[in-house]
Amino acid sequence: MDTVKVNNAKRVRLPDAKPGDVLAYEINGNKIMLTPVKPVEEDVPLVKLVKGPNGLYRLPDGVKLSREEIRRAIRADRDFR
């Protein structure tokens, strides 16, 4: 039987876990059950930027994004990493 030890900061090192892994836990009496949780991937439409005549990149013609949509996309990207 493999064992792990909790350190002073209440951390446990799991040999097979990778950095960034998210685990849900359940406590049943003296048993702790860890279950890997996978993030829900949302379908995010990709828009390729177009280089304008002045050398700056912009959205293609006909594509409009509100500030709130841009905020949500940036926040979702940050949360995913």
C-alpha atoms as a printed R data frame, in Angstrom:
   type eleno elety resid chain resno       x      y       z
1  ATOM     1    CA   MET     A     1   0.000  0.000   0.000
2  ATOM     2    CA   ASP     A     2   1.332  3.453  -0.950
3  ATOM     3    CA   THR     A     3   1.037  6.230   1.607
4  ATOM     4    CA   VAL     A     4   1.286 10.019   1.519
5  ATOM     5    CA   LYS     A     5   2.008 12.464   4.320
6  ATOM     6    CA   VAL     A     6   0.403 15.867   4.974
7  ATOM     7    CA   ASN     A     7   2.911 18.651   5.652
8  ATOM     8    CA   ASN     A     8   2.484 21.673   7.968
9  ATOM     9    CA   ALA     A     9   0.747 23.658   5.197
10 ATOM    10    CA   LYS     A    10  -1.858 20.850   4.797
11 ATOM    11    CA   ARG     A    11  -0.375 19.800   1.435
12 ATOM    12    CA   VAL     A    12  -0.066 16.281   0.113
13 ATOM    13    CA   ARG     A    13   2.212 15.230  -2.748
14 ATOM    14    CA   LEU     A    14   0.558 12.756  -5.093
15 ATOM    15    CA   PRO     A    15   3.148 10.917  -7.207
16 ATOM    16    CA   ASP     A    16   0.938 10.570 -10.326
17 ATOM    17    CA   ALA     A    17  -0.578 14.085 -10.213
18 ATOM    18    CA   LYS     A    18   0.650 16.749 -12.614
19 ATOM    19    CA   PRO     A    19   0.835 20.487 -11.898
20 ATOM    20    CA   GLY     A    20  -2.512 22.090 -12.668
21 ATOM    21    CA   ASP     A    21  -4.574 18.918 -12.149
22 ATOM    22    CA   VAL     A    22  -7.900 19.597 -10.442
23 ATOM    23    CA   LEU     A    23  -9.306 16.928  -8.142
24 ATOM    24    CA   ALA     A    24 -12.673 16.781  -6.402
25 ATOM    25    CA   TYR     A    25 -12.679 15.085  -3.015
26 ATOM    26    CA   GLU     A    26 -15.249 13.222  -0.936
27 ATOM    27    CA   ILE     A    27 -14.809 12.198   2.678
28 ATOM    28    CA   ASN     A    28 -16.591  9.034   3.826
29 ATOM    29    CA   GLY     A    29 -15.634  8.219   7.399
30 ATOM    30    CA   ASN     A    30 -11.891  7.499   7.310
31 ATOM    31    CA   LYS     A    31 -11.753  7.355   3.493
32 ATOM    32    CA   ILE     A    32 -10.931 10.243   1.171
33 ATOM    33    CA   MET     A    33 -11.869  9.731  -2.488
34 ATOM    34    CA   LEU     A    34 -10.137 11.912  -5.118
35 ATOM    35    CA   THR     A    35 -11.723 12.234  -8.560
36 ATOM    36    CA   PRO     A    36 -10.068 14.086 -11.470
37 ATOM    37    CA   VAL     A    37 -12.191 16.961 -12.778
38 ATOM    38    CA   LYS     A    38 -11.878 18.036 -16.406
39 ATOM    39    CA   PRO     A    39 -12.710 21.647 -17.326
40 ATOM    40    CA   VAL     A    40 -15.756 22.255 -19.482
41 ATOM    41    CA   GLU     A    41 -14.595 23.476 -22.855
42 ATOM    42    CA   GLU     A    42 -16.836 26.062 -24.428
43 ATOM    43    CA   ASP     A    43 -17.048 26.594 -28.164
44 ATOM    44    CA   VAL     A    44 -15.401 29.930 -28.704
45 ATOM    45    CA   PRO     A    45 -15.640 31.298 -32.230
46 ATOM    46    CA   LEU     A    46 -12.245 32.160 -33.648
47 ATOM    47    CA   VAL     A    47 -11.848 35.411 -35.530
48 ATOM    48    CA   LYS     A    48  -8.631 36.003 -37.416
49 ATOM    49    CA   LEU     A    49  -7.387 39.558 -37.388
50 ATOM    50    CA   VAL     A    50  -6.812 41.360 -40.672
51 ATOM    51    CA   LYS     A    51  -3.843 43.642 -41.279
52 ATOM    52    CA   GLY     A    52  -5.110 47.051 -42.348
53 ATOM    53    CA   PRO     A    53  -3.519 49.412 -44.876
54 ATOM    54    CA   ASN     A    54  -1.890 51.367 -42.038
55 ATOM    55    CA   GLY     A    55  -0.160 48.225 -40.718
56 ATOM    56    CA   LEU     A    56  -2.448 47.829 -37.690
57 ATOM    57    CA   TYR     A    57  -4.492 44.705 -37.101
58 ATOM    58    CA   ARG     A    58  -8.289 44.931 -36.940
59 ATOM    59    CA   LEU     A    59 -11.368 42.743 -36.997
60 ATOM    60    CA   PRO     A    60 -12.634 41.657 -40.424
61 ATOM    61    CA   ASP     A    61 -15.463 43.671 -41.994
62 ATOM    62    CA   GLY     A    62 -18.877 42.705 -40.625
63 ATOM    63    CA   VAL     A    63 -17.559 41.394 -37.279
64 ATOM    64    CA   LYS     A    64 -18.682 43.430 -34.281
65 ATOM    65    CA   LEU     A    65 -17.781 42.663 -30.668
66 ATOM    66    CA   SER     A    66 -19.116 44.489 -27.645
67 ATOM    67    CA   ARG     A    67 -16.863 45.399 -24.736
68 ATOM    68    CA   GLU     A    68 -18.679 42.824 -22.590
69 ATOM    69    CA   GLU     A    69 -18.027 40.047 -25.140
70 ATOM    70    CA   ILE     A    70 -14.342 40.984 -25.240
71 ATOM    71    CA   ARG     A    71 -14.192 41.026 -21.411
72 ATOM    72    CA   ARG     A    72 -15.856 37.597 -21.185
73 ATOM    73    CA   ALA     A    73 -13.489 36.121 -23.795
74 ATOM    74    CA   ILE     A    74 -10.390 37.464 -22.021
75 ATOM    75    CA   ARG     A    75 -11.635 36.269 -18.631
76 ATOM    76    CA   ALA     A    76 -12.462 32.797 -20.009
77 ATOM    77    CA   ASP     A    77  -8.991 32.560 -21.563
78 ATOM    78    CA   ARG     A    78  -7.320 33.590 -18.277
79 ATOM    79    CA   ASP     A    79  -9.415 31.156 -16.241
80 ATOM    80    CA   PHE     A    80  -8.600 28.317 -18.645
81 ATOM    81    CA   ARG     A    81  -4.835 28.716 -18.162
